[in-house]
Amino acid sequence: MTAAPLVLVEPGAHRLGGHRHHTLTALATVHGNTVVVAPHGIAAETLAAVTAAGARVTGPAGAVPIVLAAAGTAAAVLAAAGRRAFSSRRWPAPVRRFPHQVTLVSRCLTEAACVRAGRRLAGPAATVVVLSANEALHGAAALLGGPHTRFVHELVTTEDTVLRLAGHLTRRGERRVRVLTPTDAVRDELTACFPRLPVAVRPFAVADPGNRLTDAERRQAREDFGIPAAEAAVCLVGGWWPYKDTGVVGAALARLDVPVHLLVAGAPLDHAVLHRWGALPHVRLHTVPGPASEAQIRAVYAASDATLVARRPGVGKESGLVIDAVRLGVPLIVSDHDPHLAKALAGQDWARLFQPGDGAALANLLRDQAWSPLPRPAPTTASALDVPTAAEQIAFLTELKEPQPCPPCPR
């Protein structure tokens, strides 16, 4: 018996690799009867993976979705022009925020176009999930696009006066969506802004036993990177976004008195900083400029004795890098930036925490890798940390009670 269709909307499918690529491909592969809607196109590697799993890939199609998508694209162009024009701090804050408000509108229109297109292609019995959803205008997206479930990963921009009014006018649409956030911190932020919105906490990332690195992969990767067995290797994966603290990494590297290999992969990177790190006497730097493929990232993890995650205090979004460590079986060195994450990792022998900004403590942890490498997380670690498998995630998403269309408003 064929499973009911699952529509996965991923606005970030055009970006190679990363958290979203892995989850999208894992869900599409396990479910088997999937429609992937990618409004901005889809990376070749992701396209190959989902089509091999039998998924149908589309963009916004049909008269109404095309109009909504075109409006979303026009709004995105306007927002980009506004960011360039009003980036200087000489402009008042409301003016500087205006382009970001237009971005929220653009994302809302694009999501609505994708939800309508996916439902049109997959049929009324389909479950529709927006994997990387806008943090605002939830009711508007539902009214324009239709009932769906949406993952909100973080809140970057909140609604100003005009969008709050639009949100109020479309508030009844909030009953047509189910919102999932990957952490308690994101849920608390979201419900403070949208108290009527139905929100639940659910990990976005998935981990399957087959993801785990083998000993043969690890030996081959170290050989390919030229890393001696007796020397420590740590990886720093992903783009250097503002919430990441590369400063503390540099401070720790400058304190090292034993050789440590640092493997850096992702985009964007600050190549001037990398040049300084590479010149330090005890740092052996290996770079994999991004965007990196899934195979390249896997090789970086395989060559490493531990992965390093350094974030600024108060960052409460889910870390795909932490989940990577769990699913691939790589030890973890992580900043104590999130109380919930710190609590989950307490007592884990494969993880070590350091205070955000404490370069001396991080240097000691890196130095320890040379003398006493951390053990790998056990194959059961993902389950113990409540990280679902792809099959468990699909079961959860498809068993959610589908939000119903709103009844007509009383006159």
C-alpha positions in Angstrom: 0.0 0.0 0.0 1.4 3.4 -1.1 1.8 5.9 1.7 -0.2 9.2 1.4 1.9 11.9 -0.3 4.3 14.1 1.7 5.1 17.6 0.4 8.3 19.0 1.6 8.8 22.7 1.0 12.5 23.8 1.3 13.2 27.4 0.4 16.9 26.7 1.0 17.2 23.7 -1.2 19.4 25.6 -3.7 22.2 25.8 -1.1 24.6 22.9 -1.2 25.1 20.8 1.9 24.3 21.6 5.5 21.6 20.9 8.0 18.7 21.4 5.6 20.2 19.2 2.8 20.6 16.2 5.1 17.1 16.4 6.6 15.4 16.9 3.3 17.2 14.0 1.6 16.7 11.7 4.6 13.0 12.3 4.8 12.5 12.0 1.0 14.5 8.8 0.9 12.6 7.1 3.7 9.1 8.2 2.8 9.2 7.2 -0.9 6.0 9.2 -2.0 7.3 12.7 -1.7 7.0 16.0 -3.6 9.8 18.4 -3.0 9.0 22.1 -3.7 12.1 24.2 -4.1 11.2 27.8 -5.0 14.7 29.0 -5.7 16.0 25.8 -7.4 17.8 22.8 -5.9 21.4 22.0 -5.6 22.6 19.3 -8.0 23.7 17.0 -5.2 20.3 17.3 -3.4 18.4 16.9 -6.7 20.3 13.6 -7.4 19.6 12.3 -3.9 15.9 13.0 -3.8 15.2 11.9 -7.4 17.0 8.7 -6.7 14.6 8.2 -3.9 11.6 8.6 -6.3 10.7 12.1 -5.2 9.1 14.6 -7.6 10.8 18.0 -7.6 9.0 21.1 -8.6 8.8 24.9 -8.1 5.7 27.0 -7.8 3.4 25.8 -10.6 -0.1 26.9 -11.5 -1.7 30.3 -12.0 -2.1 31.4 -8.4 1.3 30.0 -7.1 3.1 31.6 -10.0 1.6 35.0 -9.2 2.4 34.6 -5.5 5.9 33.5 -6.3 6.5 36.4 -8.7 5.3 38.8 -6.0 7.6 37.2 -3.5 10.5 37.5 -5.9 9.7 41.2 -6.6 9.6 41.8 -2.8 13.0 40.0 -2.4 14.5 42.3 -5.0 13.1 45.4 -3.3 14.4 44.1 0.1 17.9 43.6 -1.3 17.9 47.1 -2.8 16.7 48.5 0.5 19.5 46.7 2.5 22.1 48.3 0.2 20.5 51.7 0.4 19.8 51.9 4.1 22.7 49.9 5.6 24.4 53.0 7.1 23.7 53.7 10.8 23.0 57.3 9.9 19.5 56.1 9.0 16.9 55.8 11.8 16.4 52.2 13.0 12.8 52.0 11.5 14.3 52.8 8.1 17.1 50.3 8.5 14.6 47.7 9.5 12.3 48.3 6.5 14.1 46.0 4.1 14.0 43.2 6.6 10.2 43.7 6.9 10.0 43.4 3.1 12.0 40.2 3.3 9.4 38.7 5.7 6.7 39.5 3.2 8.7 38.0 0.4 9.2 34.8 2.3 5.5 34.6 3.2 4.4 34.9 -0.4 7.0 32.4 -1.6 5.9 29.9 1.1 2.2 30.3 0.2 3.0 29.7 -3.4 4.9 26.5 -2.6 2.2 25.2 -0.3 -0.5 25.7 -2.9 1.7 24.2 -5.6 2.6 21.1 -3.5 -1.0 20.5 -2.6 -2.1 20.9 -6.2 0.4 18.3 -7.4 0.1 15.8 -4.5 -3.6 16.0 -3.9 -5.8 16.9 -0.9 -4.6 13.9 1.2 -1.0 15.1 1.3 0.8 16.2 4.4 2.5 19.6 3.6 5.5 20.6 5.7 7.6 23.8 5.2 11.0 22.7 6.5 12.6 26.2 6.8 9.7 28.6 7.5 9.5 32.3 7.8 9.5 33.5 11.4 6.5 35.9 10.9 3.2 36.2 9.0 2.2 32.6 9.8 -1.5 33.3 9.4 -1.1 35.0 6.1 1.0 32.1 4.7 -1.8 29.7 5.7 -4.6 31.8 4.3 -2.8 32.3 1.0 -1.3 28.9 0.8 -3.5 26.5 2.8 -3.1 24.3 5.9 0.4 23.1 6.6 3.0 22.3 9.2 6.0 24.7 9.5 9.4 24.4 11.1 10.7 27.8 12.5 14.4 27.5 13.2 15.1 30.9 14.7 13.7 34.5 15.0 16.0 36.9 13.2 13.5 39.7 12.5 10.2 40.5 14.3 7.2 42.3 12.8 7.1 46.1 12.9 3.8 48.1 13.0 2.6 47.5 9.5 3.3 43.8 9.5 1.8 43.5 13.0 -1.4 45.0 11.5 -1.2 42.5 8.6 -0.7 39.7 11.1 -3.7 40.8 13.1 -5.9 40.9 10.0 -4.8 37.4 9.0 -4.7 36.0 12.6 -7.5 33.5 11.9 -5.2 31.8 9.5 -3.0 30.8 12.5 -5.5 28.0 13.2 -4.6 26.5 9.8 -0.9 25.8 10.7 1.1 23.7 13.2 4.3 25.4 14.1 7.3 23.3 15.3 10.5 24.8 16.8 13.6 22.7 17.4 14.4 24.1 20.9 12.6 25.5 23.9 14.3 28.8 23.5 13.0 29.4 20.0 9.5 28.3 21.1 9.6 30.8 24.0 10.6 33.6 21.6 7.9 32.7 19.1 5.1 32.4 21.6 6.0 35.8 23.1 5.4 37.3 19.7 2.5 35.1 18.7 0.6 34.0 21.8 -2.3 32.5 19.8 -0.1 30.4 17.6 -0.1 26.6 18.2 3.6 25.8 18.8 5.4 22.6 19.8 9.0 21.7 20.3 10.4 19.0 17.9 13.9 18.4 16.8 14.4 19.3 13.1 17.5 17.1 12.6 17.3 13.4 12.1 19.9 10.7 12.7 19.9 7.1 11.4 22.3 4.3 12.4 23.6 4.0 8.8 25.0 7.6 9.1 27.8 6.6 11.5 31.4 6.8 10.2 33.3 3.5 9.9 36.8 2.9 11.1 37.9 2.4 7.5 36.5 5.9 6.6 38.4 7.4 9.5 41.7 5.9 8.6 41.3 6.8 4.9 40.4 10.4 5.7 43.3 11.0 8.0 45.6 9.5 5.3 44.1 11.8 2.6 44.6 14.9 4.8 48.1 13.8 5.8 47.4 13.7 9.6 49.7 11.4 11.6 47.9 9.0 14.0 49.7 10.4 17.0 48.6 14.1 16.4 45.2 15.6 17.4 42.8 16.8 14.8 39.8 19.0 15.4 37.3 20.3 12.8 35.4 23.5 12.5 32.5 23.0 10.1 30.0 25.5 8.6 29.9 29.1 7.6 31.1 31.8 10.0 27.9 33.5 10.9 27.6 36.3 13.5 26.3 34.0 16.2 29.5 31.9 15.9 32.5 32.9 18.0 35.6 32.5 15.9 37.4 34.9 18.1 37.6 32.4 21.0 38.9 29.8 18.6 41.7 32.1 17.5 42.5 32.9 21.2 42.7 29.2 22.0 44.9 28.3 19.0 47.4 31.1 19.9 47.9 29.4 23.3 48.7 25.9 22.0 52.0 24.4 22.8 51.5 21.0 21.1 50.6 20.4 17.4 46.9 20.3 16.6 45.5 19.9 13.1 42.5 22.1 12.4 40.2 21.2 9.6 37.9 24.1 8.4 35.1 23.6 6.0 32.1 25.7 4.9 31.1 29.1 3.6 31.4 32.0 4.2 34.9 32.0 5.8 37.2 34.9 6.7 40.3 34.0 4.8 42.4 36.7 6.5 41.7 35.0 9.9 42.5 31.7 8.4 45.8 33.1 7.2 46.6 34.2 10.7 45.7 30.8 12.2 47.8 29.0 9.7 50.8 31.1 10.7 50.6 30.0 14.3 53.5 27.7 15.3 51.4 24.7 16.6 48.5 24.9 14.2 48.3 22.6 11.2 45.6 24.1 9.1 43.5 22.2 6.4 40.8 24.1 4.6 37.9 22.8 2.5 36.4 26.0 0.9 32.7 25.8 0.7 30.0 25.3 -0.2 31.2 21.8 0.5 29.5 18.6 -0.6 28.1 16.0 1.7 31.1 13.7 0.9 33.6 16.4 1.6 32.0 17.3 5.0 31.8 13.6 5.9 35.6 13.2 5.1 36.4 16.3 7.4 34.5 14.7 10.3 36.1 11.3 9.6 39.6 12.8 9.8 38.9 14.5 13.1 39.2 13.4 16.7 36.5 15.9 17.7 34.3 18.6 16.3 34.4 22.1 17.7 31.2 24.2 18.1 31.8 27.8 19.5 28.8 30.1 19.8 28.0 33.3 21.6 26.0 33.3 24.8 22.3 33.1 24.5 22.1 31.4 21.1 19.2 28.9 21.5 18.6 27.6 18.0 19.3 23.9 17.3 22.8 23.1 16.2 23.1 20.9 13.2 26.8 20.5 14.1 26.0 19.0 17.4 23.6 16.6 15.7 26.3 15.8 13.1 28.6 14.7 16.0 25.8 12.5 17.4 24.8 10.8 14.1 28.3 10.4 12.7 29.9 9.3 15.9 32.3 12.2 16.4 33.4 13.5 19.9 32.3 17.1 20.7 33.9 20.2 22.1 31.1 22.8 22.5 30.6 26.2 24.2 28.2 26.4 27.1 26.1 28.9 25.3 22.7 27.2 25.8 21.5 25.9 29.2 19.2 23.3 27.6 22.0 21.9 25.4 24.4 22.0 28.4 21.9 20.0 30.5 21.5 17.4 27.7 25.2 16.9 27.4 26.0 16.8 31.1 27.8 13.6 32.0 28.4 12.6 28.4 31.9 11.2 28.2 32.2 12.0 24.5 31.5 15.8 25.0 33.3 18.6 26.7 32.0 22.1 27.4 33.8 25.4 27.9 32.5 28.8 28.9 31.7 31.1 25.9 34.7 33.4 25.2 37.1 31.4 27.5 40.1 30.9 25.1 42.3 29.4 27.9 39.7 26.7 28.7 39.3 25.9 25.1 43.0 25.7 24.6 43.2 23.2 27.5 40.6 21.0 25.9 42.3 21.1 22.5 45.6 20.2 24.2 44.0 17.3 25.9 43.0 15.8 22.6 46.7 15.2 21.9 47.2 13.2 25.1 43.8 11.6 25.8 41.3 11.8 22.9 37.6 11.7 23.8 35.7 8.4 23.1 33.2 8.3 20.3 29.5 8.6 21.1 27.8 5.3 21.2 25.4 4.2 18.4 22.5 4.7 20.8 23.3 8.3 21.7 20.9 9.9 19.2 18.0 8.0 20.7 19.1 8.9 24.2 19.1 12.6 23.3 15.7 12.3 21.6 17.0 12.9 18.1 14.5 11.0 15.8 15.3 8.8 12.9 14.0 9.8 9.5 11.2 7.2 9.8 10.2 8.5 13.3 10.2 12.0 12.0 7.9 11.1 9.1 5.6 9.2 11.3 5.3 12.2 13.6 4.7 14.7 10.8 2.1 12.5 8.9 0.3 11.6 12.1 -0.2 15.2 13.2 -3.8 16.2 13.0 -4.1 18.2 9.8 -5.1 21.8 10.4 -8.5 22.5 9.1 -9.7 25.4 6.8 -11.1 28.3 8.8 -14.9 28.5 8.9 -16.5 31.5 7.3 -16.2 34.6 9.4 -19.5 35.7 11.0 -21.0 38.7 9.3 
